[in-house]
Amino acid sequence: MPDAYLVLFVADPAEDHHAAAIRGSVRRVDGAGFFDDPEGGESRTVGAYVRARELVEGLALLREIATLSRLLEARFEVQHAERILGYLEAGRPDAALAAELEPLGDIPEPL
């Protein structure tokens, strides 16, 4: 079975300031990585990932990106094991993501 990853990426048009902020955030999470397609133009994909067999293993990255989402007032798509869980919108999980996180008892809340 292939490794599962928690992947979060800017769901709206991504710009250089998104890339710089995400790069800084992933440095604070052990094992996290950063990806960017600066040549992608309007379809540029910028985000972060961490290996996480279970969703709970990726909560540190989810918290970091939730904080970043709030600060940038940006929307991030959240995927685990190549399945869309929902979105962070200005730091808050949408209903679908909140439902996925509820069993963990750890829904990121904006500061």
Beta strands, then each sheet from edge to edge (+ up, - down):
strand 1: 5-10
strand 2: 33-36
strand 3: 46-51
strand 4: 75-80
strand 5: 83-89
strand 6: 92-93
sheet 1: 2+ 3- 1+ 4- 5+ 6-
end
